[in-house]
Amino acid sequence: MSMEQLKKINEVEGQADKIRKDGLAESKRLVSKAKEDAAALVDDAQLKADAMYRDVLSKAEAEAQLAYDQVISKAESDCTAILANAGKKLDNAVSVIVGRVVN
């Protein structure tokens, strides 16, 4: 082989090494960028999930408060009716007892 051919082979091998090194560096850069992008997506998804959780929890608490208020209102209404009915029966019971004692 001539010196010229050996020189050409060395140049080509040098270029091949440079291409491999550049390719390796680029692949590392791409992997690093992909990891950063993935981490950003995970963070964004977590923020959105937290916001959705707070929204759902807030709506559930509002619905629970409404149901609670309705139950309390119904119980108060029932108690008022029971007390009114008891008052009527008390008056009747007093009349019966007084009637028996007096007679």
BALO-904951 format. One record per residue: residue number from 1; residue in three letters; x, y, z of N, C-alpha, C, O in turn. Coordinates in steps of 0.001 Angstrom, whole numbers, plus 500000, padded with zeros to 6 digits. Example, Ala and Ser with C-alpha at 12.3 -4.5 7.8 and 13.67 -1.06 7.14 Angstrom:
% residues 2
<atom pos="1" code="ALA" n_xx="513190" n_yy="494310" n_zz="507800" ca_xx="512300" ca_yy="495500" ca_zz="507800" c_xx="513200" c_yy="496700" c_zz="507800" o_xx="514236" o_yy="496681" o_zz="508465"/>
<atom pos="2" code="SER" n_xx="512850" n_yy="497750" n_zz="507080" ca_xx="513670" ca_yy="498940" ca_zz="507140" c_xx="512900" c_yy="500030" c_zz="507870" o_xx="513409" o_yy="501138" o_zz="508039"/>
This chain:
% residues 103
<atom pos="1" code="MET" n_xx="500844" n_yy="498836" n_zz="500000" ca_xx="500000" ca_yy="500000" ca_zz="500000" c_xx="500895" c_yy="501235" c_zz="500000" o_xx="501975" o_yy="501267" o_zz="500590"/>
<atom pos="2" code="SER" n_xx="500413" n_yy="502189" n_zz="499345" ca_xx="501198" ca_yy="503410" ca_zz="499243" c_xx="500915" c_yy="504323" c_zz="500427" o_xx="499909" o_yy="504188" o_zz="501123"/>
<atom pos="3" code="MET" n_xx="501828" n_yy="505248" n_zz="500629" ca_xx="501663" ca_yy="506221" ca_zz="501713" c_xx="500377" c_yy="507022" c_zz="501547" o_xx="499702" o_yy="507365" o_zz="502518"/>
<atom pos="4" code="GLU" n_xx="500067" n_yy="507304" n_zz="500312" ca_xx="498864" ca_yy="508062" ca_zz="500005" c_xx="497622" c_yy="507299" c_zz="500476" o_xx="496719" o_yy="507900" o_zz="501058"/>
<atom pos="5" code="GLN" n_xx="497564" n_yy="506013" n_zz="500241" ca_xx="496428" ca_yy="505197" ca_zz="500634" c_xx="496364" c_yy="505076" c_zz="502154" o_xx="495279" o_yy="505139" o_zz="502734"/>
<atom pos="6" code="LEU" n_xx="497510" n_yy="504902" n_zz="502803" ca_xx="497534" ca_yy="504826" ca_zz="504265" c_xx="497058" c_yy="506130" c_zz="504886" o_xx="496325" o_yy="506139" o_zz="505875"/>
<atom pos="7" code="LYS" n_xx="497490" n_yy="507224" n_zz="504287" ca_xx="497057" ca_yy="508540" ca_zz="504770" c_xx="495538" c_yy="508676" c_zz="504637" o_xx="494867" o_yy="509170" o_zz="505543"/>
<atom pos="8" code="LYS" n_xx="495013" n_yy="508233" n_zz="503503" ca_xx="493573" ca_yy="508303" ca_zz="503237" c_xx="492809" c_yy="507429" c_zz="504239" o_xx="491768" o_yy="507825" o_zz="504763"/>
<atom pos="9" code="ILE" n_xx="493356" n_yy="506219" n_zz="504496" ca_xx="492722" ca_yy="505310" ca_zz="505457" c_xx="492717" c_yy="505945" c_zz="506840" o_xx="491699" o_yy="505887" o_zz="507531"/>
<atom pos="10" code="ASN" n_xx="493805" n_yy="506540" n_zz="507257" ca_xx="493875" ca_yy="507210" ca_zz="508559" c_xx="492874" c_yy="508359" c_zz="508643" o_xx="492224" o_yy="508547" o_zz="509671"/>
<atom pos="11" code="GLU" n_xx="492752" n_yy="509128" n_zz="507560" ca_xx="491783" ca_yy="510227" ca_zz="507540" c_xx="490364" c_yy="509693" c_zz="507693" o_xx="489573" o_yy="510218" o_zz="508476"/>
<atom pos="12" code="VAL" n_xx="490056" n_yy="508655" n_zz="506943" ca_xx="488708" ca_yy="508076" ca_zz="506992" c_xx="488446" c_yy="507501" c_zz="508382" o_xx="487358" o_yy="507686" o_zz="508929"/>
<atom pos="13" code="GLU" n_xx="489427" n_yy="506808" n_zz="508958" ca_xx="489248" ca_yy="506268" ca_zz="510312" c_xx="489067" c_yy="507401" c_zz="511310" o_xx="488250" o_yy="507297" o_zz="512225"/>
<atom pos="14" code="GLY" n_xx="489817" n_yy="508479" n_zz="511143" ca_xx="489658" ca_yy="509649" ca_zz="512013" c_xx="488269" c_yy="510244" c_zz="511892" o_xx="487643" o_yy="510599" o_zz="512891"/>
<atom pos="15" code="GLN" n_xx="487789" n_yy="510351" n_zz="510655" ca_xx="486440" ca_yy="510869" ca_zz="510430" c_xx="485394" c_yy="509929" c_zz="511057" o_xx="484408" o_yy="510375" o_zz="511644"/>
<atom pos="16" code="ALA" n_xx="485638" n_yy="508623" n_zz="510914" ca_xx="484703" ca_yy="507645" ca_zz="511487" c_xx="484685" c_yy="507764" c_zz="513010" o_xx="483618" o_yy="507716" o_zz="513622"/>
<atom pos="17" code="ASP" n_xx="485855" n_yy="507920" n_zz="513623" ca_xx="485922" ca_yy="508102" ca_zz="515088" c_xx="485190" c_yy="509373" c_zz="515499" o_xx="484448" o_yy="509377" o_zz="516481"/>
<atom pos="18" code="LYS" n_xx="485399" n_yy="510448" n_zz="514749" ca_xx="484722" ca_yy="511715" ca_zz="515062" c_xx="483207" c_yy="511561" c_zz="514940" o_xx="482448" o_yy="512052" o_zz="515775"/>
<atom pos="19" code="ILE" n_xx="482786" n_yy="510868" n_zz="513880" ca_xx="481343" ca_yy="510652" ca_zz="513685" c_xx="480783" c_yy="509825" c_zz="514843" o_xx="479700" o_yy="510125" o_zz="515346"/>
<atom pos="20" code="ARG" n_xx="481518" n_yy="508775" n_zz="515274" ca_xx="481057" ca_yy="507960" ca_zz="516405" c_xx="480987" c_yy="508794" c_zz="517681" o_xx="480002" o_yy="508725" o_zz="518415"/>
<atom pos="21" code="LYS" n_xx="482039" n_yy="509590" n_zz="517950" ca_xx="482057" ca_yy="510429" ca_zz="519153" c_xx="480936" c_yy="511452" c_zz="519113" o_xx="480247" o_yy="511668" o_zz="520110"/>
<atom pos="22" code="ASP" n_xx="480754" n_yy="512081" n_zz="517959" ca_xx="479669" ca_yy="513059" ca_zz="517817" c_xx="478311" c_yy="512388" c_zz="517984" o_xx="477414" o_yy="512934" o_zz="518626"/>
<atom pos="23" code="GLY" n_xx="478168" n_yy="511199" n_zz="517402" ca_xx="476908" ca_yy="510459" ca_zz="517533" c_xx="476639" c_yy="510067" c_zz="518977" o_xx="475506" o_yy="510155" o_zz="519450"/>
<atom pos="24" code="LEU" n_xx="477672" n_yy="509637" n_zz="519671" ca_xx="477523" ca_yy="509266" ca_zz="521077" c_xx="477153" c_yy="510488" c_zz="521916" o_xx="476268" o_yy="510422" o_zz="522769"/>
<atom pos="25" code="ALA" n_xx="477841" n_yy="511605" n_zz="521662" ca_xx="477529" ca_yy="512840" ca_zz="522393" c_xx="476095" c_yy="513279" c_zz="522109" o_xx="475374" o_yy="513682" o_zz="523022"/>
<atom pos="26" code="GLU" n_xx="475682" n_yy="513201" n_zz="520847" ca_xx="474320" ca_yy="513595" ca_zz="520479" c_xx="473293" c_yy="512666" c_zz="521123" o_xx="472251" o_yy="513126" o_zz="521591"/>
<atom pos="27" code="SER" n_xx="473579" n_yy="511367" n_zz="521150" ca_xx="472629" ca_yy="510444" ca_zz="521769" c_xx="472520" c_yy="510714" c_zz="523265" o_xx="471426" o_yy="510637" o_zz="523823"/>
<atom pos="28" code="LYS" n_xx="473643" n_yy="511031" n_zz="523929" ca_xx="473595" ca_yy="511371" ca_zz="525352" c_xx="472796" c_yy="512648" c_zz="525575" o_xx="472023" o_yy="512750" o_zz="526527"/>
<atom pos="29" code="ARG" n_xx="472994" n_yy="513629" n_zz="524678" ca_xx="472244" ca_yy="514879" ca_zz="524792" c_xx="470750" c_yy="514618" c_zz="524612" o_xx="469922" o_yy="515158" o_zz="525344"/>
<atom pos="30" code="LEU" n_xx="470417" n_yy="513781" n_zz="523625" ca_xx="469004" ca_yy="513475" ca_zz="523374" c_xx="468377" c_yy="512720" c_zz="524547" o_xx="467233" o_yy="512988" o_zz="524913"/>
<atom pos="31" code="VAL" n_xx="469114" n_yy="511786" n_zz="525134" ca_xx="468607" ca_yy="511041" ca_zz="526292" c_xx="468395" c_yy="511999" c_zz="527464" o_xx="467380" o_yy="511931" o_zz="528157"/>
<atom pos="32" code="SER" n_xx="469361" n_yy="512889" n_zz="527676" ca_xx="469243" ca_yy="513859" ca_zz="528764" c_xx="468035" c_yy="514774" c_zz="528548" o_xx="467276" o_yy="515040" o_zz="529479"/>
<atom pos="33" code="LYS" n_xx="467868" n_yy="515246" n_zz="527322" ca_xx="466725" ca_yy="516109" ca_zz="526995" c_xx="465420" c_yy="515360" c_zz="527178" o_xx="464453" o_yy="515919" o_zz="527694"/>
<atom pos="34" code="ALA" n_xx="465379" n_yy="514096" n_zz="526760" ca_xx="464164" ca_yy="513287" ca_zz="526910" c_xx="463823" c_yy="513095" c_zz="528385" o_xx="462653" o_yy="513135" o_zz="528767"/>
<atom pos="35" code="LYS" n_xx="464856" n_yy="512883" n_zz="529219" ca_xx="464611" ca_yy="512732" ca_zz="530659" c_xx="464067" c_yy="514028" c_zz="531248" o_xx="463145" o_yy="514004" o_zz="532064"/>
<atom pos="36" code="GLU" n_xx="464637" n_yy="515156" n_zz="530836" ca_xx="464143" ca_yy="516452" ca_zz="531319" c_xx="462695" c_yy="516679" c_zz="530891" o_xx="461860" o_yy="517114" o_zz="531683"/>
<atom pos="37" code="ASP" n_xx="462415" n_yy="516377" n_zz="529622" ca_xx="461049" ca_yy="516541" ca_zz="529114" c_xx="460077" c_yy="515626" c_zz="529859" o_xx="458966" o_yy="516036" o_zz="530197"/>
<atom pos="38" code="ALA" n_xx="460498" n_yy="514397" n_zz="530110" ca_xx="459643" ca_yy="513447" ca_zz="530835" c_xx="459389" c_yy="513939" c_zz="532256" o_xx="458267" o_yy="513850" o_zz="532755"/>
<atom pos="39" code="ALA" n_xx="460435" n_yy="514460" n_zz="532913" ca_xx="460270" ca_yy="514975" ca_zz="534274" c_xx="459312" c_yy="516164" c_zz="534278" o_xx="458485" o_yy="516302" o_zz="535179"/>
<atom pos="40" code="ALA" n_xx="459431" n_yy="517021" n_zz="533263" ca_xx="458525" ca_yy="518175" ca_zz="533170" c_xx="457085" c_yy="517705" c_zz="532954" o_xx="456156" o_yy="518264" o_zz="533536"/>
<atom pos="41" code="LEU" n_xx="456903" n_yy="516692" n_zz="532128" ca_xx="455552" ca_yy="516155" ca_zz="531902" c_xx="454975" c_yy="515554" c_zz="533177" o_xx="453795" o_yy="515732" o_zz="533480"/>
<atom pos="42" code="VAL" n_xx="455817" n_yy="514840" n_zz="533921" ca_xx="455357" ca_yy="514245" ca_zz="535187" c_xx="454960" c_yy="515349" c_zz="536162" o_xx="453923" o_yy="515263" o_zz="536819"/>
<atom pos="43" code="ASP" n_xx="455795" n_yy="516389" n_zz="536254" ca_xx="455473" ca_yy="517506" ca_zz="537155" c_xx="454166" c_yy="518174" c_zz="536748" o_xx="453326" o_yy="518479" o_zz="537594"/>
<atom pos="44" code="ASP" n_xx="454004" n_yy="518397" n_zz="535455" ca_xx="452777" ca_yy="519024" ca_zz="534955" c_xx="451559" c_yy="518154" c_zz="535242" o_xx="450514" o_yy="518652" o_zz="535661"/>
<atom pos="45" code="ALA" n_xx="451699" n_yy="516863" n_zz="535014" ca_xx="450593" ca_yy="515935" ca_zz="535285" c_xx="450255" c_yy="515930" c_zz="536773" o_xx="449082" o_yy="515875" o_zz="537144"/>
<atom pos="46" code="GLN" n_xx="451278" n_yy="515989" n_zz="537623" ca_xx="451042" ca_yy="516006" ca_zz="539071" c_xx="450297" c_yy="517278" c_zz="539481" o_xx="449373" o_yy="517229" o_zz="540292"/>
<atom pos="47" code="LEU" n_xx="450705" n_yy="518412" n_zz="538917" ca_xx="450013" ca_yy="519668" ca_zz="539224" c_xx="448556" c_yy="519623" c_zz="538779" o_xx="447663" o_yy="520068" o_zz="539500"/>
<atom pos="48" code="LYS" n_xx="448325" n_yy="519080" n_zz="537579" ca_xx="446949" ca_yy="518976" ca_zz="537078" c_xx="446133" c_yy="518010" c_zz="537932" o_xx="444969" o_yy="518274" o_zz="538231"/>
<atom pos="49" code="ALA" n_xx="446738" n_yy="516901" n_zz="538320" ca_xx="446035" ca_yy="515924" ca_zz="539160" c_xx="445701" c_yy="516533" c_zz="540518" o_xx="444606" o_yy="516319" o_zz="541039"/>
<atom pos="50" code="ASP" n_xx="446636" n_yy="517293" n_zz="541095" ca_xx="446372" ca_yy="517950" ca_zz="542377" c_xx="445228" c_yy="518947" c_zz="542250" o_xx="444362" o_yy="519021" o_zz="543122"/>
<atom pos="51" code="ALA" n_xx="445224" n_yy="519712" n_zz="541165" ca_xx="444149" ca_yy="520687" ca_zz="540946" c_xx="442809" c_yy="519985" c_zz="540784" o_xx="441802" o_yy="520424" o_zz="541339"/>
<atom pos="52" code="MET" n_xx="442795" n_yy="518891" n_zz="540021" ca_xx="441558" ca_yy="518129" ca_zz="539845" c_xx="441091" c_yy="517550" c_zz="541177" o_xx="439897" o_yy="517560" o_zz="541475"/>
<atom pos="53" code="TYR" n_xx="442027" n_yy="517046" n_zz="541978" ca_xx="441693" ca_yy="516486" ca_zz="543284" c_xx="441045" c_yy="517552" c_zz="544169" o_xx="440013" o_yy="517312" o_zz="544796"/>
<atom pos="54" code="ARG" n_xx="441675" n_yy="518744" n_zz="544209" ca_xx="441115" ca_yy="519822" ca_zz="545033" c_xx="439729" c_yy="520217" c_zz="544545" o_xx="438843" o_yy="520495" o_zz="545352"/>
<atom pos="55" code="ASP" n_xx="439536" n_yy="520245" n_zz="543226" ca_xx="438238" ca_yy="520611" ca_zz="542652" c_xx="437171" c_yy="519576" c_zz="543015" o_xx="436071" o_yy="519928" o_zz="543442"/>
<atom pos="56" code="VAL" n_xx="437509" n_yy="518305" n_zz="542840" ca_xx="436550" ca_yy="517233" ca_zz="543160" c_xx="436240" c_yy="517230" c_zz="544655" o_xx="435087" o_yy="517074" o_zz="545057"/>
<atom pos="57" code="LEU" n_xx="437274" n_yy="517402" n_zz="545470" ca_xx="437074" ca_yy="517424" ca_zz="546920" c_xx="436195" c_yy="518600" c_zz="547326" o_xx="435308" o_yy="518455" o_zz="548168"/>
<atom pos="58" code="SER" n_xx="436437" n_yy="519753" n_zz="546733" ca_xx="435636" ca_yy="520936" ca_zz="547041" c_xx="434169" c_yy="520714" c_zz="546677" o_xx="433275" o_yy="521055" o_zz="547452"/>
<atom pos="59" code="LYS" n_xx="433926" n_yy="520143" n_zz="545496" ca_xx="432542" ca_yy="519870" ca_zz="545080" c_xx="431894" c_yy="518844" c_zz="545995" o_xx="430721" o_yy="518977" o_zz="546343"/>
<atom pos="60" code="ALA" n_xx="432648" n_yy="517821" n_zz="546389" ca_xx="432104" ca_yy="516798" ca_zz="547276" c_xx="431771" c_yy="517396" c_zz="548645" o_xx="430748" o_yy="517063" o_zz="549243"/>
<atom pos="61" code="GLU" n_xx="432638" n_yy="518275" n_zz="549130" ca_xx="432369" ca_yy="518919" ca_zz="550420" c_xx="431120" c_yy="519797" c_zz="550335" o_xx="430320" o_yy="519829" o_zz="551270"/>
<atom pos="62" code="ALA" n_xx="430951" n_yy="520505" n_zz="549225" ca_xx="429762" ca_yy="521347" ca_zz="549043" c_xx="428498" c_yy="520488" c_zz="548994" o_xx="427483" o_yy="520834" o_zz="549599"/>
<atom pos="63" code="GLU" n_xx="428562" n_yy="519372" n_zz="548275" ca_xx="427405" ca_yy="518469" ca_zz="548204" c_xx="427108" c_yy="517864" c_zz="549571" o_xx="425946" o_yy="517735" o_zz="549959"/>
<atom pos="64" code="ALA" n_xx="428155" n_yy="517496" n_zz="550298" ca_xx="427965" ca_yy="516917" ca_zz="551636" c_xx="427348" c_yy="517947" c_zz="552573" o_xx="426472" o_yy="517618" o_zz="553372"/>
<atom pos="65" code="GLN" n_xx="427808" n_yy="519207" n_zz="552473" ca_xx="427253" ca_yy="520269" ca_zz="553325" c_xx="425781" c_yy="520487" c_zz="553003" o_xx="424965" o_yy="520672" o_zz="553906"/>
<atom pos="66" code="LEU" n_xx="425442" n_yy="520464" n_zz="551718" ca_xx="424048" ca_yy="520639" ca_zz="551314" c_xx="423186" c_yy="519501" c_zz="551862" o_xx="422105" o_yy="519742" o_zz="552400"/>
<atom pos="67" code="ALA" n_xx="423662" n_yy="518269" n_zz="551726" ca_xx="422920" ca_yy="517113" ca_zz="552240" c_xx="422767" c_yy="517212" c_zz="553754" o_xx="421701" o_yy="516919" o_zz="554295"/>
<atom pos="68" code="TYR" n_xx="423844" n_yy="517629" n_zz="554442" ca_xx="423814" ca_yy="517785" ca_zz="555895" c_xx="422771" c_yy="518837" c_zz="556283" o_xx="421958" o_yy="518618" o_zz="557181"/>
<atom pos="69" code="ASP" n_xx="422808" n_yy="519972" n_zz="555597" ca_xx="421855" ca_yy="521049" ca_zz="555898" c_xx="420418" c_yy="520582" c_zz="555683" o_xx="419532" o_yy="520935" o_zz="556460"/>
<atom pos="70" code="GLN" n_xx="420179" n_yy="519796" n_zz="554642" ca_xx="418826" ca_yy="519292" ca_zz="554375" c_xx="418383" c_yy="518326" c_zz="555475" o_xx="417235" o_yy="518369" o_zz="555916"/>
<atom pos="71" code="VAL" n_xx="419294" n_yy="517456" n_zz="555915" ca_xx="418960" ca_yy="516501" ca_zz="556979" c_xx="418661" c_yy="517254" c_zz="558276" o_xx="417694" o_yy="516938" o_zz="558969"/>
<atom pos="72" code="ILE" n_xx="419485" n_yy="518243" n_zz="558602" ca_xx="419270" ca_yy="519032" ca_zz="559826" c_xx="417945" c_yy="519783" c_zz="559743" o_xx="417198" o_yy="519824" o_zz="560721"/>
<atom pos="73" code="SER" n_xx="417649" n_yy="520372" n_zz="558603" ca_xx="416399" ca_yy="521107" ca_zz="558430" c_xx="415199" c_yy="520176" c_zz="558600" o_xx="414218" o_yy="520526" o_zz="559257"/>
<atom pos="74" code="LYS" n_xx="415287" n_yy="518987" n_zz="558001" ca_xx="414191" ca_yy="518003" ca_zz="558128" c_xx="414041" c_yy="517565" c_zz="559580" o_xx="412921" o_yy="517434" o_zz="560075"/>
<atom pos="75" code="ALA" n_xx="415161" n_yy="517338" n_zz="560264" ca_xx="415107" ca_yy="516912" ca_zz="561663" c_xx="414494" c_yy="518014" c_zz="562527" o_xx="413693" o_yy="517735" o_zz="563419"/>
<atom pos="76" code="GLU" n_xx="414872" n_yy="519262" n_zz="562262" ca_xx="414290" ca_yy="520378" ca_zz="563026" c_xx="412789" c_yy="520466" c_zz="562791" o_xx="412015" o_yy="520691" o_zz="563722"/>
<atom pos="77" code="SER" n_xx="412388" n_yy="520285" n_zz="561541" ca_xx="410960" ca_yy="520327" ca_zz="561200" c_xx="410209" c_yy="519195" c_zz="561901" o_xx="409126" o_yy="519397" o_zz="562451"/>
<atom pos="78" code="ASP" n_xx="410806" n_yy="517995" n_zz="561869" ca_xx="410177" ca_yy="516845" ca_zz="562538" c_xx="410078" c_yy="517081" c_zz="564043" o_xx="409056" o_yy="516776" o_zz="564658"/>
<atom pos="79" code="CYS" n_xx="411142" n_yy="517624" n_zz="564631" ca_xx="411129" ca_yy="517888" ca_zz="566079" c_xx="410059" c_yy="518914" c_zz="566436" o_xx="409360" o_yy="518771" o_zz="567440"/>
<atom pos="80" code="THR" n_xx="409937" n_yy="519948" n_zz="565608" ca_xx="408908" ca_yy="520967" ca_zz="565846" c_xx="407525" c_yy="520340" c_zz="565782" o_xx="406671" o_yy="520641" o_zz="566616"/>
<atom pos="81" code="ALA" n_xx="407292" n_yy="519477" n_zz="564810" ca_xx="405987" ca_yy="518814" ca_zz="564677" c_xx="405732" c_yy="517893" c_zz="565865" o_xx="404620" o_yy="517846" o_zz="566389"/>
<atom pos="82" code="ILE" n_xx="406764" n_yy="517159" n_zz="566291" ca_xx="406613" ca_yy="516252" ca_zz="567437" c_xx="406300" c_yy="517048" c_zz="568707" o_xx="405428" o_yy="516668" o_zz="569488"/>
<atom pos="83" code="LEU" n_xx="407024" n_yy="518158" n_zz="568902" ca_xx="406768" ca_yy="518989" ca_zz="570089" c_xx="405365" c_yy="519581" c_zz="570064" o_xx="404691" o_yy="519630" o_zz="571093"/>
<atom pos="84" code="ALA" n_xx="404923" n_yy="520035" n_zz="568883" ca_xx="403566" ca_yy="520594" ca_zz="568776" c_xx="402533" c_yy="519518" c_zz="569084" o_xx="401557" o_yy="519774" o_zz="569789"/>
<atom pos="85" code="ASN" n_xx="402746" n_yy="518316" n_zz="568556" ca_xx="401822" ca_yy="517213" ca_zz="568799" c_xx="401852" c_yy="516811" c_zz="570277" o_xx="400812" o_yy="516518" o_zz="570867"/>
<atom pos="86" code="ALA" n_xx="403047" n_yy="516800" n_zz="570865" ca_xx="403165" ca_yy="516453" ca_zz="572281" c_xx="402462" c_yy="517496" c_zz="573151" o_xx="401837" o_yy="517164" o_zz="574158"/>
<atom pos="87" code="GLY" n_xx="402575" n_yy="518764" n_zz="572743" ca_xx="401903" ca_yy="519830" ca_zz="573497" c_xx="400397" c_yy="519644" c_zz="573497" o_xx="399737" o_yy="519850" o_zz="574515"/>
<atom pos="88" code="LYS" n_xx="399851" n_yy="519249" n_zz="572337" ca_xx="398413" ca_yy="519008" ca_zz="572245" c_xx="398015" c_yy="517826" c_zz="573133" o_xx="397004" o_yy="517881" o_zz="573832"/>
<atom pos="89" code="LYS" n_xx="398810" n_yy="516769" n_zz="573100" ca_xx="398503" ca_yy="515591" ca_zz="573904" c_xx="398673" c_yy="515883" c_zz="575394" o_xx="397953" o_yy="515345" o_zz="576234"/>
<atom pos="90" code="LEU" n_xx="399643" n_yy="516749" n_zz="575701" ca_xx="399845" ca_yy="517117" ca_zz="577115" c_xx="398618" c_yy="517843" c_zz="577644" o_xx="398149" o_yy="517567" o_zz="578748"/>
<atom pos="91" code="ASP" n_xx="398103" n_yy="518771" n_zz="576849" ca_xx="396894" ca_yy="519488" ca_zz="577263" c_xx="395748" c_yy="518506" c_zz="577474" o_xx="394998" o_yy="518630" o_zz="578442"/>
<atom pos="92" code="ASN" n_xx="395607" n_yy="517540" n_zz="576587" ca_xx="394551" ca_yy="516544" ca_zz="576695" c_xx="394776" c_yy="515675" c_zz="577939" o_xx="393830" o_yy="515374" o_zz="578666"/>
<atom pos="93" code="ALA" n_xx="396048" n_yy="515270" n_zz="578184" ca_xx="396357" ca_yy="514436" ca_zz="579343" c_xx="396063" c_yy="515200" c_zz="580633" o_xx="395513" o_yy="514634" o_zz="581578"/>
<atom pos="94" code="VAL" n_xx="396421" n_yy="516462" n_zz="580675" ca_xx="396149" ca_yy="517278" ca_zz="581865" c_xx="394642" c_yy="517371" c_zz="582088" o_xx="394178" o_yy="517282" o_zz="583225"/>
<atom pos="95" code="SER" n_xx="393894" n_yy="517545" n_zz="581039" ca_xx="392440" ca_yy="517638" ca_zz="581170" c_xx="391860" c_yy="516344" c_zz="581704" o_xx="390974" o_yy="516367" o_zz="582558"/>
<atom pos="96" code="VAL" n_xx="392352" n_yy="515204" n_zz="581208" ca_xx="391865" ca_yy="513910" ca_zz="581671" c_xx="392201" c_yy="513729" c_zz="583144" o_xx="391346" o_yy="513309" o_zz="583924"/>
<atom pos="97" code="ILE" n_xx="393437" n_yy="514039" n_zz="583539" ca_xx="393860" ca_yy="513854" ca_zz="584932" c_xx="393066" c_yy="514793" c_zz="585854" o_xx="392585" o_yy="514379" o_zz="586909"/>
<atom pos="98" code="VAL" n_xx="392939" n_yy="516032" n_zz="585449" ca_xx="392186" ca_yy="516990" ca_zz="586272" c_xx="390736" c_yy="516519" c_zz="586358" o_xx="390109" o_yy="516612" o_zz="587413"/>
<atom pos="99" code="GLY" n_xx="390209" n_yy="516016" n_zz="585248" ca_xx="388824" ca_yy="515541" ca_zz="585260" c_xx="388646" c_yy="514376" c_zz="586209" o_xx="387616" o_yy="514288" o_zz="586877"/>
<atom pos="100" code="ARG" n_xx="389613" n_yy="513481" n_zz="586292" ca_xx="389517" ca_yy="512330" ca_zz="587180" c_xx="389698" c_yy="512741" c_zz="588643" o_xx="389031" o_yy="512221" o_zz="589539"/>
<atom pos="101" code="VAL" n_xx="390602" n_yy="513672" n_zz="588858" ca_xx="390852" ca_yy="514107" ca_zz="590245" c_xx="389649" c_yy="514888" c_zz="590763" o_xx="389233" o_yy="514704" o_zz="591906"/>
<atom pos="102" code="VAL" n_xx="389109" n_yy="515731" n_zz="589950" ca_xx="387991" ca_yy="516552" ca_zz="590363" c_xx="386732" c_yy="515690" c_zz="590520" o_xx="385928" o_yy="515932" o_zz="591421"/>
<atom pos="103" code="ASN" n_xx="386563" n_yy="514722" n_zz="589681" ca_xx="385346" ca_yy="513897" ca_zz="589759" c_xx="385496" c_yy="512865" c_zz="590783" o_xx="384580" o_yy="512072" o_zz="590999"/>
